[in-house]
Amino acid sequence: MQFNFQLFTMPHPLDLFNYCPICGQKTFIETNEKAKRCASCGFVYYFNPSAAVACFIKNAKGELLVVRRGTPPAENTLDLPGGFVDMHETGEDSARREVKEETHLDVKECRYLFSIPNIYPYSGFKVHTLDLFYECEVESFDTAAADDDAEEILILRPEEIDPEDFGLTSVKEAVKRYISK
């Protein structure tokens, strides 16, 4: 497994929070790996993962659409279309929205597969995520166009996919699981 050593040199996310978000006092102290408590007002903040989606998009021929990342992290590596789940959005709604944003395709069917925890480096911050993987069906790839943070679209048969070409840890693991089924 290839490690991103920059990821391990980033501070723990809670280290970046020094002031209580409720009372504003600098009495926000770590209680354990996932929480800080304010000694002034008693507020406890739990650092929980953010939800994200990633989509295996297939057409009627059984081909898969993957994208090449146009932005860090893992710029220029392969990826699955996806991103963070917005507030008030289901995982399925997020999958449909992200596919539309990155490929201009409309999802016909969307089926949850599995989840994998991940750490996504963003602007020097370790975003702990729970990545939800979906299999999405579309009519065809004829109108697909790379957009948002996708630089290029590739259409591949499952046997042509090499998990090592994917740059993000959870996506690499998900691709291994998906193509071995």
N, C-alpha and C positions, 0 to 999 in steps of 0.2 A: 504494500500500500504506500502511495506517495503522500507525504505530509507537506502541508503549507506551513513552514516554520514561522512565517510572519504572523500567522494566526495564534501561535503559542506565545508570542512576545507581547501581544495585546493585553492590557489589563482586564481583570474580571469586570464585567459590566457594572456590578454594584460598587466597585472602587471609584467609579466616575460620579456617583451620587453622594454628595456630602451634606446637602441641606434637605431638611424635611419638606416634602411637597405640600404638607398641610399647614404647618406653623412657620416654616421658613428658617427655623433655628439650625445652627450647625451642630446639632446633637444627634445626628443620624448615625447610629452605630450598627455594625454587622452583628447579627445574632447567629447566623450560620451561613453556609454556602449560597443559600437562595433567599435570604431575607435580611432586611435592616429594620431597626426599631428606633423611633425617636425617643430619646431620654426626656425630652421636654413635654411632649403631648401624648406619648404612648402609641402613636400610629405605627403600624407594622406594614412594610411594603414587601411583598413576595415577588421575586423575579421569576416569572413563568415564561415558557416558550411562546413565540409568536407562531401563528398558523401560516403555512405556505402550501401552495399546490404545485404539482408538476404533472404534465400530461403526455401520455403515450397516445399520439394521434394516428389513427389508422384509417385507410380507405377500404373500399370494397375488394380491392385486389390483395389486401393483406400487407400492403406497403406501410412503412412508418415515416412520419415527418419528424425530423429533428432540426434544430437550429444551431447556428454557430453564434456564440456569444460575442457581442460587439463592445461590451463594457466589462470592467473588472467587477467582481473577482473572476478569475479563470477566463479572462478575455481570450478570444480566438479558439476556445475549445468547444466541443459539442455540448449541447444541453437539450433539455426538454422544455417546451414552452411552459411558462408558469410564473409564479410570483406570490407576493403576500396576499393573504385574505383580507379584504377590507371589512371595516366594522359593519355589522348588520347584514353580512353576506354569508351564504352557506358555502361549503367547500365546492359543491357542484356549480353554484353561480359563479364563484371565483374562477373555477376551471374554464367555464364558457367565456367569461370576460377576458381572461389572460390569453386564451387561444385566439380570440378575436383581435386583441390588441397586438399580438406578436405575429400573427399569420394572416389576418383578415378572413379567416374561415369561420363558418357557423357550425357549431357542434350539434350533431343529430342525436347521438346517444352519449351518455356520460356515466361510467361505472367506477365506483371506488375499488381500489385494489389493496393497498396496504399503506402503512406509515413508517417513516424512519426519522429519528431525531438527528439534528444537524446543527452545526455552528456556521453561520453565514457572516463572513467579515464584511462590514459596511462602514466606511469612513472611519476606520480605526476603532470600531466598536464590534464586539462579538455578539451578534444577534443569535440567540439560541432559538431554533425553530423546531417545529414538528411538521415535517414535510408530508403532505397527503398526496398520494399518487393515484391518478385516475387514468382509465383507458377511455379515450374519446373517439367516437366514430364521426366521420364527415363523408359527404357524398363523393367528393373528389378533391384532388389537390390542384386542379386546374387554375383556380383563382388565388392560390396562396402567394403571399408577398411578405417578405421580411419587414418588420416594423418594430418600434419601441426599442428594446435593447437586443433584439435579434438582428444580426448583421446579414445572415445568409440562411436560406432554407435548403435542406437536403432531403431527398426522398430515397429511402433505403429499404431493402428487404431485410427482415429480421436477421437472417444469416450473414448479412454484410456488416452488421453492427459490432463494433469492438468497444466494450465498456471502458477500456483504458483511454479512449478518445474523449471521454467526458471529464470535465474538469472539477465539478463539484462532488464532494465525497458522497453525499446521500444519493445523488442522481446516478453516480457510477454504480453504487450498490443496487439501486433500483433496476438499472438496466441489466445487471447480471441476473437478478431474480426474474425479470420479465422475459428475457430471451431464453432462459433455461426451462421455462414452464412447458 
